Amino acid sequence: MNATSKARYDVISKKLKESGNKLTPQRLVIARILAESEGHPSVEDIYSQLRKNFPGISQATVYRNIMLLKSLGEVLEIGFAGGSTRYDGKKPYPHPHVICLKCNKIIDPDLDSLLDMTKEIFDESGFEIVTYRLDFFGICPECKEKN
């Protein structure tokens, strides 16, 4: 686990403990997977990783634990048409995503202009921006190379 992932894991664990939730082995492994993940895993992805060490765990348990972490503000849920939902435990706050239309890979670009864009939207609309979702869709370099 690298230093950034370890720091996220520590924050999630502390938040669980402070909110009065038990630090069960399954819950801590789910937190670790989310803190380390580069690919915005689905419930199914996390379940597949957990089954090796926790053969009795169910997808429902994984889902409930992710929803608990989401309710604590430690996981960002990214839903897509067709029912596909992915989760981000590294950056549990609104941020842009780039999604491959072929392999569904998701990456987090760093956009310095996002604050300017949010201010511009406020200036034009008068809306107080509370949260946002900004997704860009395209074909990743690996999929482009395959064609």
C-alpha positions as CSV (number, residue, x, y, z in Angstrom):
1,M,0.0,0.0,0.0
2,N,1.5,3.3,-1.0
3,A,1.5,6.4,1.3
4,T,-1.5,8.1,-0.4
5,S,-3.6,4.9,-0.2
6,K,-2.5,4.3,3.4
7,A,-3.5,7.9,4.3
8,R,-7.0,7.4,2.7
9,Y,-7.4,4.0,4.5
10,D,-6.5,5.6,7.8
11,V,-9.1,8.4,7.2
12,I,-11.8,5.9,6.3
13,S,-10.9,3.7,9.4
14,K,-11.0,6.6,11.7
15,K,-14.3,7.8,10.3
16,L,-15.8,4.4,10.8
17,K,-14.6,4.2,14.4
18,E,-15.7,7.8,15.2
19,S,-19.2,7.1,13.9
20,G,-19.5,4.1,16.2
21,N,-19.2,1.4,13.6
22,K,-17.3,-1.8,14.3
23,L,-14.0,-2.3,12.5
24,T,-14.7,-5.8,11.2
25,P,-12.1,-7.6,9.1
26,Q,-14.5,-7.5,6.1
27,R,-15.2,-3.8,6.5
28,L,-11.5,-3.0,6.8
29,V,-10.6,-5.0,3.7
30,I,-13.4,-3.2,1.7
31,A,-12.0,0.1,2.9
32,R,-8.5,-0.9,1.9
33,I,-9.7,-2.0,-1.6
34,L,-11.4,1.3,-2.1
35,A,-8.5,3.3,-0.8
36,E,-6.0,1.5,-3.1
37,S,-8.2,1.2,-6.2
38,E,-7.1,2.9,-9.4
39,G,-10.1,1.7,-11.4
40,H,-13.2,2.8,-9.6
41,P,-14.4,-0.8,-8.7
42,S,-18.0,-2.1,-8.8
43,V,-19.6,-4.1,-6.0
44,E,-18.9,-7.2,-8.1
45,D,-15.2,-6.3,-8.5
46,I,-14.8,-5.8,-4.7
47,Y,-16.8,-9.0,-4.0
48,S,-14.5,-11.0,-6.4
49,Q,-11.5,-9.8,-4.5
50,L,-13.0,-10.6,-1.1
51,R,-14.3,-14.1,-1.8
52,K,-10.7,-15.5,-1.7
53,N,-10.2,-14.6,2.0
54,F,-13.9,-14.4,3.1
55,P,-15.7,-17.2,1.2
56,G,-18.9,-16.7,3.2
57,I,-19.3,-13.0,2.3
58,S,-22.2,-12.0,0.1
59,Q,-22.5,-9.2,-2.5
60,A,-25.2,-7.7,-0.3
61,T,-22.7,-7.4,2.6
62,V,-20.2,-5.7,0.3
63,Y,-23.0,-3.3,-1.0
64,R,-24.1,-2.4,2.6
65,N,-20.6,-1.6,3.6
66,I,-20.0,0.6,0.6
67,M,-23.3,2.4,1.3
68,L,-22.1,2.9,4.9
69,L,-18.9,4.4,3.7
70,K,-20.8,6.5,1.2
71,S,-23.1,7.8,4.0
72,L,-20.0,8.8,5.9
73,G,-18.7,10.8,2.9
74,E,-15.8,8.5,2.3
75,V,-16.9,7.0,-1.1
76,L,-18.1,8.6,-4.3
77,E,-20.8,6.7,-6.2
78,I,-20.6,6.9,-10.0
79,G,-23.8,5.6,-11.6
80,F,-24.2,5.0,-15.3
81,A,-27.1,4.2,-17.6
82,G,-27.9,0.5,-17.7
83,G,-27.4,0.1,-14.0
84,S,-23.6,0.0,-13.9
85,T,-22.3,1.6,-10.7
86,R,-18.7,2.2,-9.7
87,Y,-17.2,3.6,-6.5
88,D,-14.3,5.9,-5.8
89,G,-12.7,5.7,-2.3
90,K,-9.6,7.6,-3.3
91,K,-11.4,10.9,-4.1
92,P,-14.7,10.8,-2.3
93,Y,-15.6,14.3,-3.5
94,P,-17.0,15.5,-6.9
95,H,-14.3,15.5,-9.6
96,P,-14.2,14.8,-13.3
97,H,-13.9,11.4,-14.9
98,V,-12.8,10.2,-18.3
99,I,-14.6,6.9,-19.3
100,C,-13.7,4.5,-22.1
101,L,-16.7,3.5,-24.1
102,K,-15.1,0.2,-25.1
103,C,-13.6,-1.2,-21.9
104,N,-15.3,1.0,-19.2
105,K,-12.0,2.1,-17.8
106,I,-12.3,5.3,-15.6
107,I,-9.5,7.7,-14.9
108,D,-9.5,11.0,-12.9
109,P,-7.9,13.9,-14.9
110,D,-6.6,16.9,-12.9
111,L,-8.4,19.9,-14.3
112,D,-7.1,23.2,-13.0
113,S,-9.8,25.1,-14.8
114,L,-12.6,23.4,-12.9
115,L,-12.9,26.1,-10.2
116,D,-13.1,28.7,-13.0
117,M,-15.8,26.7,-14.7
118,T,-17.8,26.4,-11.4
119,K,-17.5,30.2,-10.9
120,E,-18.6,30.9,-14.5
121,I,-21.6,28.6,-14.1
122,F,-22.6,30.5,-10.9
123,D,-22.1,33.9,-12.5
124,E,-24.2,32.9,-15.5
125,S,-27.0,31.0,-13.7
126,G,-27.1,32.4,-10.2
127,F,-27.2,28.8,-8.9
128,E,-25.2,28.1,-5.8
129,I,-23.3,25.0,-6.9
130,V,-23.5,22.4,-4.2
131,T,-22.1,19.4,-6.1
132,Y,-21.5,18.4,-9.7
133,R,-20.7,15.5,-12.0
134,L,-18.5,16.0,-15.0
135,D,-17.8,12.9,-17.2
136,F,-16.0,12.8,-20.5
137,F,-16.5,9.7,-22.7
138,G,-14.1,8.4,-25.3
139,I,-11.8,5.6,-26.3
140,C,-8.7,4.9,-24.2
141,P,-5.3,4.5,-25.7
142,E,-5.2,0.8,-25.1
143,C,-8.5,0.2,-26.9
144,K,-7.5,2.6,-29.8
145,E,-4.3,0.5,-30.2
146,K,-6.3,-2.8,-30.4
147,N,-8.3,-1.4,-33.4
